[in-house]
Amino acid sequence: MARVPAALYAERTLASYPFRMVQRKSRDLQTAAESAARAIESAAALVVTAGAGMGVDSGLPDYRGNQGLWRAYPRLQHLGLSFEAMATPAWFERNPRMAWAFYGHRRQLYRETEPHRGHALLLEWGRAMPHGYFVFTSNVDGHFERAGFSADRVAECHGNIHRNQCSVPCHDAVWPDAGEDLDIDPGKLEARGPLPTCPHCGAIARPNVLMFNDWNWIGDVTAAQMARYEAWLEELRIAQARVAIVELGAGTRLPTIRYESQRLATELDGTLVRINLREPEAPGGAVELALPALGALERIDAVLAPGFKRRCRDA
């Protein structure tokens, strides 16, 4: 058994040990928040990279692991279906009423939920940047645009649940959903009544989001967004602009967002601020904040320099 140094053993036996650890954690978080604030103040451009954890502070469910999914959809627990097994286009052919109950309920939830204040803080910071901002997100909820972010400054790598496409597909058309709620029985996870259909061929429609094992996703909208995003990044490279990358709620289970954040930090020599309550670990040179998205953004905002705050108000 490994020996514990006497001094460390003595410290661990002190009655004040838990309190001292809380103090240390608080100091570490404060130091990280100040480092993040300095990176944002000195940046000429802001990239916001966001995963599912960004929406938790708005009240959206956390589907991390099967238990989170099954709390929201008990029927899936009864069927033994994981998120990956349910989030596939095959269900629109196999059982379209269950597929639309799953996606229709999520769509209604996203529509009824307001983006939290953290979106507004990020938008303030982005507008104050000489080279502006861009959002790269795997979230399909449309909350960044609802919060006021310009549509031509958002790249949704997994699409948007508020757009529809043909499930076949018979055509490359993508269209906005009608904004009408489906009649959903949450206990049976079944959508009753008429289901959305393709206006071109009459087949069942589906949300224009990238699912697992999805060969029929029409990614034209996302491709156009990505073209604008890459063109903007090239402008930053040419200008040698200093970049701050603020990543929020992006886990390791599906690491698309984390990989993108780290790519940008490397290629643009930018500073990565990784905000993640459970998995804040980041490469050397990054700032780690083990906090929820909103709490971290408010903590950073509280220590931004007055001069930068004036820039935000004047932007």
BELJOCOR-V216497 format. One record per run of one state. SS is the DSSP state (A for helix, B for strand, O for the rest). FROM is the first residue (numbers start at 1). LEN is the number of residues. Records with the same first field share a line. If there is no record, write none. Layout:
SS->FROM-LEN / FROM-LEN
This chain:
O->1-5 / 14-3 / 42-3 / 51-1 / 59-6 / 73-1 / 80-3 / 87-1 / 89-2 / 95-1 / 113-4 / 128-5 / 138-5 / 147-4 / 157-2 / 167-7 / 177-6 / 186-4 / 193-4 / 198-6 / 210-2 / 213-7 / 240-3 / 249-7 / 268-3 / 276-11 / 290-3 / 303-3 / 315-1
A->6-8 / 17-25 / 52-7 / 65-8 / 74-6 / 83-4 / 91-4 / 96-17 / 117-11 / 143-4 / 151-3 / 220-20 / 256-12 / 293-10 / 306-9
B->45-6 / 88-1 / 133-5 / 154-3 / 159-8 / 174-3 / 183-3 / 190-3 / 197-1 / 204-6 / 212-1 / 243-6 / 271-5 / 287-3
